[in-house]
Amino acid sequence: MTSNAAPAVPVETGTAASDTELAEGLKNEDSEGQEVRGLIDAENHSVKGWRLHLATLSLLILIFLVQMESSIASTTLLSITEQFGGYEQSSWVFTAYMLTYCGFQMIWAKWSDITGRRFALLVYTAIFTISSALCGASQSLMQLIQFRWIQGIGACGIFAIAQVSMFELYPPRLWPLYMSIFTAVITLAVIAGPLLGGAITEGGTWRWIFLLNVPACVVLLPTVYFVFPRRLGSPTLTGNQNVGFGHMFSSESLRKVDVLGSFTLLGASILLSTGLQQAEVGFSWHSAVVLSLILSSIPFIAVFLVWEWFVTTRREAPEPVFPWRFIQNRIRIGMIINSFLVGAVLYVCTVQIPQKFMTVHGLAPLPAAIKLLSFGVLVAGGSSLSAALMGKFKIPPCWVVLFGTILQIIGLVLLTRINDVTKIDKAQYAYQVMTGLGVGFLNAALTLLVPYVMDKKDLATGTAAISQFRMLGGLVGLSIAASLSTPQIRAHLLEVLPPATVQHLLEKPAGINSLENGILIMVRGIFLAGFKLQTKALVGFAIAQVPTTLLMWTNRAAEPEKVRS
């Protein structure tokens, strides 16, 4: 790729990108046939034939495994707490993974720019494999939570590498196809998690939800080593042929590492998420525990933003983990905010729906997880349909995003109208379909836009930013939803049950089914009201997507087949 490529979107100014600028980004070519930014140099690291297909399959399997881990615990938490106790703290089994899964995305993506994609992917996969084995061997809830932190660190690296590699391995004309496959696999993994977790819980021990990752990754590690392009990523683009430990610790590489940016980003993520988590488990928003953690995240955020502005505009090194160019451009920042908002809807629905069927309707884990299919399958279907609309039919991405937002709002509002606890209202399946379709539209549209609106040097961090903020949105959404519903559920349960019984139900909700019929209906109604309150919060996240979509608005269509590759 030649170095005189004209940038498709001006990034060194604070002005918003116009429709014309986006069009230039979508169709940028010159007389020498240079490729759109984000493509790899075919001569240096192209793989073809069976190696390319095997590399793609390996990435998709790894993505499936790490993404499934983000939701598989939703139907196994009750079984885990039956053995270890501590239901009110059990959400940390989910949150610990999500925190590191989303907290390191941009950091690990930038690190792969320095070491090369293959070497980084091998390291991340090894971390994920070892920590999965440790999760399966845990002897206490605290041990399991600690190992889930480590598991998320490896998983987020795999996700970051896999996503950017899909853009680097294939020409632009194939992006809609492969990104639809990629987003469909992600969504199916999120939905398969509760299903597999429920099946394993009913048929054996919950430990296998973690141990199953080990043999799969043991096979994939040598596969990745032999078939994945050795120089894929930044080292080849800078002419450096030494990819691995030597290159990683060279003075040239170390001065590229944005240590302060990585530290402040991670610190802000951990403090904010932990504060929200404490509110989720029952602490008041005004308590010292919650308020101190949330307020402590503000200086980290401020330092992070100032530092990223400084290294982007005033320094050549280090390479910023979150380039200020992302904030200067309205389309880019709109995409990032929308990813955050739709992430809240996706992850809260994925966790909430099966838990609602278990607590409100008394279903076992596997049947409850099956009820999630009407939402999850349509998220995957919406992703594929969205890619087809933008790629084949040239529908402008912003129209796809807006339509998906409207579907989410309608579906979520209708879900708040479900009131019957004595039977399952089948209308809610249609509402879940609408919500899932809307989420799928946004997921695919926002991901597919990345290589068109991000600079080539920002491709890894750009794709990571979209996924990281989507996961961060899910983490924040889960914390807000639970912190709203848990105090309400506890307060209303105390009106009809003794404190000891209330504490037992909050520790082990499966005990609901042992209550007498009259109290049983009342208690289920209390839990249903809590889930409805969570859904109302999601309506707010969906409505907020409307002004954000207008912020990134353009009528231009993405036309990758017109880019010469």
N, C-alpha and C positions, 0 to 999 in steps of 0.2 A: 504494500500500500504506500503510495507516495505521500510525502510529508506536506504537500502544498494544498491539501484538501481544504476547501472553504467550509467553515463551520456553518451548520444548518441553522442554528439558533444562536444569536449573539449572547454570550454569557459573561462578558466582562463589564456589562452595564446593568443598570437596575431596571431597564425597560422590559415590558412584557413582550413575549413573542407574538408576532402577528400571524394571520393565516398564511400569508406569503412566505414567512420565515419557516413555518412548519412544512409547507409544501416543498421548500428547498431541502429541508431535512429528509423528507420522504423520498425525494427523487435525485439526490445529489450525485452527479456524474461529471466527469470531465473527458476531454478528448482521448486520454490514455486509458479510459475504461476503469478508473479507480472504483473501488467498492465503497458502499455506504459504511460509515464508521461502525465499529463493532465486529466486522468480519475479520477472520484470521488470514494470514498470508498463506495461500494454498501451497506454495512451493516448500515452505518450511515445516508446516505441521498439519497438512491435510492427511486424513485417513480415508480409505475408500473400501467399498465392498464389505466383506464379512467383518473386518475389524471395526469399521464405522458402525455397523449395526450392533455388534457386540458391545462396543463402547456405549452406545445409546441405551441398549437394554440394561447394562450395568448401572448407568445413571438413574434410569427409571426405577429399577428395583431398590436402589439405595434411597431414592426420594420417597418411594412408597413406605419403606421401613421407618425412616426418621419421621415422616409426617404422620404415620399411623400411631407412633408413640405419643403424639400430641393429644390424641383423643381416646386411646385404648383404655386409659385408666378410668374413664367416666362411668363404665359399667362394672368396674372391679373394686371401686373404692369401698363399697359396702362389705365385700368379702375380705379386703385387706384389714379394715377396721374390726371385723369380727374376730380376726386373729390378734391384731395388735392393739385395738381400741383407739380412742382419740379421733372420733369422727369430725369434730369441729376443726381439728388441725389437718385432717386428711386431704383437704383441698391443696395442701402444699405438695402432695405427690404429683398433682397436675401442674401447679403453679411453678414449682422449682424447675421443672423441665422447660416450661414455656419461658421463664425468665431468662435463662441462659440461651435457650433456643433463639430468642429474638434479640437478646442483648449483645451478641457477638457477631451478628450477621455482617455488618459493614466492616468490622475490624478484620474478620477472617477473610472477607472478600479482598480487601486491600493487601493482606498478607500474601494471598495467592498471586497477586500482581507481582510481588517481589520474588517468590520462590518458584512460581510456575504452578499451573493447575494440578498436574498429576501428583507432584510431590505433596502438595497441600491436601489433596483428596485422600491420599494414602494415610497421612497423619490423622486427619479427622475421622476416617473410617476405623482406624485402630483404636482411637479414644472411645468412639461409640461402641465398638465391640466389647472392649474390656469393661466399660461401665455398665453395659447391659447385663453382663455376667454377674457383676457385683450387685446390681439391683435384684436379680433373681435369687441371690444368696443372702439377702438382707435378713437380719434377725430382730429388727425393731423398726417401728415407723420412722424414727429419727434417722436410722441408717439408710433406709430406703429413700428418704427425702434428700439426704446428702449425696447419694449416688446418682439420683435423678438430676441434680445440679450438673454433675460431671457429664452425664449422658447428653444433656442439652448442649453442652459446649461442643462435643463432637458432632452432634446432629446439625447444628446451625452451620458449621463449616461445610458439611456435605451438601446442604441445601443451597448455600451461596455458590459453591462451585458448579453444581449441576445446572442451576438456572442460567448462569452466564455462559456455560459451555454449550448449551443448546443454540445460543446465538452465534457462537464462534465456530461450531462444527458444521453448520449448514448455511447455504446461501440465502439471501433475503426472500427469494421466491418461495422457499420452503418454511419460512418462519411461522406463518399462520397455521400450517399443518402440524408442525412439531410443537408449537406452543399450545395448541388445542389438546394435543396428546399429553403434554407436560401438565397443564392445568387440570385435565381430567384425572390423571393419575394422582395428583395431589388431593383432589376432592374425594376420589374413591378411597384413598388411604385414610382420610379423616373419617369417612363413614364406615369403612371396614374396621376401624379401631374398636368402636363400641360393639360391633357384631362379633368380632373375634374375641374380644374381652369377655363378652357375655357367654359365648360358647365355651371358652376355656374355663371360665368360672364354674359353669354348670357341670362340665365334664371332668374337671381335675382341679389343679391348684392355680391360683393367680400368678404364681412365680413364672409360669411359662409365657406370660405375655411379654416378659423381658428376655427370657432364655432363648426364645425362638430366633431372636436377632443374631445370635452367636454363630450357628452353623452357616447361615446365609452370608454373613459378612466374611467369615473365614474363606469361603469360596470366592467372594467378590474381590478380596484384596489382591490375590495374584492375577486375577482377570484384569483389574484396573491397571496393574503394573505393566502387563504385557501388551494391552490393546490401546490404552489411552495415549494420545499424542504427548510425547515427552516435553516438548517446548511450548505447549499451549499456554498463552498468557504473556505477561509483560516481558520476561527475559528475552525472548526472541525479538520482540519489537524494538528492544534497545540494543540488539546485537550481542547480548551476553549469552554464551552457550553453556555456562556452568549453572545447572539447575539442581538444587538440592541443599544439603547442609552447608557446604562450602560457600555457596552463593548467599544463602540465607544470613550467615553471620559475617559476611564481608562488610567492610566499612561503607562501601557504596550502598548496600542494601539497608544497613542499619540506619543510615541517615535519612532514608525514605520513610521510616516507620514513624507514624504520628502517635507518639507515646502519650502526650498530654491529651490529645483529642480522644484517643481510645480510653484512657483512664476516666476522663470526665463524662464521656458518653455512658460507660459502664456504671460509673458511680450514680449518675442521675437515674438510669434505668432501675438499678437495684433499690435505691432509696425510695423512689416513687412507687415502684411495684410492691415493695415490702410494706409501705405505709397503707396502700390500698388493701393489701392482704390482711393486715391487722384489723382494718375496718370490716373486712369480709367475715372474720371469725368472731366478731361481736363487739370490738372496742368502738366507743363513740368517736364520731368524726372530730369532736372537740377534745378528745382525750390527749394526754401528753404523748402517748405512744404513737398515735396516728399523726397528729399534727406536727410533731418534731421531725418525723421521717419525711413527710411531704415537704415541709419548709426547708429541710436540709438539702433536698434535691434542687432547689432553685439556684443556689450559687453554682452548683455543678453545671446546670443548664446554661447559665449566663456565661461562665468561663468557657464552656464548650463552644458556644456560638461566637464569642469574641475571638477565640483562638482559631476557629475554622475560617473566619473572615480574614484574619491576619495571614495565615499560612497560604490561603488561596490567592490573595491579592498582593501580598508583600514579600513572599518567600518562594523559592524554587524547591526547597526541601524543609521539612518532610512533605510527603504527599498527603493531603488532607483526607481524613477518613469520611468526612461529609463536606465535599466541596461547596463553597459559598455560591457557586453557580446554580446549585439546586434551588436556593432561596431567591435568587435574583430573577428567575424566570417563572412566570405565572403558571405555565402549563406543567412544569416539573413539580412545583410546590403543590399545585392542585392535585396532581396524581398521588403524591405522597400522603396528603391529608385524606384523600378518598380511600387510599389503601388502609389507613388507620381506622376509618369509620366502618368500612365494610368488614374488616377483620373482627370488630366487636360483634357484629351481627352473626358472622360465620361461626365463631368459636362459642359464643354464648348459646346459640341454637343447638350446636352439636353436643354440648354438655347438658343443656337444660332439657331437651326433648326426651331422651331416655330416662333421665332422673325423674321427670314429671310422671311418666307412665309407671315407673316403679313405686313412687310414693303416693301418688294420687289414685292410681288404678290398681295397685298391688301386683303388677306384672313382674315376672322373673327377669333377670338381666338380659337374656337372649331375646325373648319376645319384645322387651322394651327397646332394645337396640334395633330390631327389625322395623319398629315404628318410625325410626329415623330415616328410613330409605326414601320416603316421599319428599323429604327435604334434600338429602344428600345426593341422590341420583340426579336430581334436577340441577344441583349446583354443577355437577360434572357435565350434564347435558347443556346447561346454559353456557358453560365455558366453550364447548365445542361449537354450539350455535353462534355464539358471539364471534369466534374466530372466523367462521364461515361468512357471516354477514360483513365483516370488515375486509376479509381477504378476497372472497369470490364476488360478492355483490357490491363492494366498495361503499358500504354504509359508513359514514364518518364515525370514528370511535366515540366522540362525545355524545352522539345521539344514542349509541348503544349503552353508554354509561347512564344517560338520563333515563332511558327506558327501564334499565335494571333498577335504578333508584326508585322509580314509581312503583314497580312491582313489589319491591321490599316494603315500602310504606303501606301499600294496600294489604299485603299478606300479613304483616305484623299487627296492624290495627284490627284485622278480623280475628287474629289469634287471641287478642285480649277479650274477645266477646265469648269465649268458651267458658261455660259455668257449671256444667253437669259433672258431678263426681261419681254418680251411680252407674254411669255407662260411658263408653268412649264415643264422643261426638265425631262421626266420620267426616264432617265438614272440615275439621282441622287439617285433614290430609291435603285437601285442596289448597288451604291457606299455606301449608308448608311447601307445597309445590311452587306457588307464586313467589314465596320468599326465597326459596332455593334457586329458582331460575334467575331472579334478580341479582343474587349474590354471584352466581356463575357469570353473568354478563359483565359485571365489574371486574372480577378476577382476571378474566382473559383479556379484556380491553386494556386494562392498566398495565398488564405484563407485556403485551404485544407492542405497546407504544414505546417502551423503554429505549430500544436501540435507535429509534427515530428522533428522539428529543434529547438524548444524552450524548455528550462528546465521547469519542472513542476511548479516551483515557479514563472516562468515568463509567464505562460499561459495567464493570464488575461491581463498583460501589453503587451504581444506579439501580441495577437489578436487586442488589442486596437491600438497598434502602426501601424499595417497594415491598419486598417480602418482610423485612424487619419491622416496618411500621404496621403492616397488616397483622403480624403476630403480636406486636406491642398493643395494637388496638384490641386484639382478642384478650390479652392479659388484663388490660385496663377495664375492658367491658365486663369480664368475668368478676373482677374485684368490685366494680360499681354495682353490678346486678346482685351479687351475693350480699354486699354490705347494705343494700336497700331491703332485701327480702328477709335475711336472717333475723334482724332485730324485730321485724314485724311478726314473723312466725313465732319467735320465742314469746313475745308479749301476749299474743292471742292464745297460745297453748297454755300459758300460766293462768289464763282465765277459766280454763276447763279441766286442767290436770294438775296434780301435785308437782312441786318443783323437781323432785327426784325423777318422776316419770318423764317430765319435759327434758331434763338433762339426758336421760337414757335415750329418748327418741332423737335428740339432736346428735347423740353419739352414734346411735345405730338405728336409722330410720326404718329398717326392716321390721322393727318391733311394732310398727303401726298396725300391721295385720293381726296382731294378737289382741287388739282392743275390742271391747264390746261393740256391737253393731251401731248403737246410737252415737256413742263417742267416736267410733271409727269414721262415720260420715262427717262428723263435725271437724275432726282432725284433718281428714283429707281435704275438706273445704278450706281449712286454714293454709295448708301447703299449696293448694291451687291458687289461692289469693296471692301468695308469695311469688309463685311463678308468673302470674299475670303482671305483677309489679315489675318483675324483671323484663318482661316483654314490652311493657310501656317505656322502659328505659331504652330499649332497642329501637322503638319508634323514633325517639329523639335522635339516636345515631343515624338512622336512615334519613330523616328530614334534613339533618345537617349536611348530607351529601348533595342536596340541591344547590345551595350557594357555592359549594366547593366545585361542583361540576361547571357552574357558570364561570367560575374563576379560570378554569382550564379550557374554556369553550373555544372551539374552532369548527368550521364546517368542512375542513379539508379531510379527505379520505386517505387512509394509509394504502399505498400502492407499491408493495415491495417487488412485484414482478417487473416493474419498470426500472428497477435498479440493476445495472449490469454487474454480474458476479463472475 
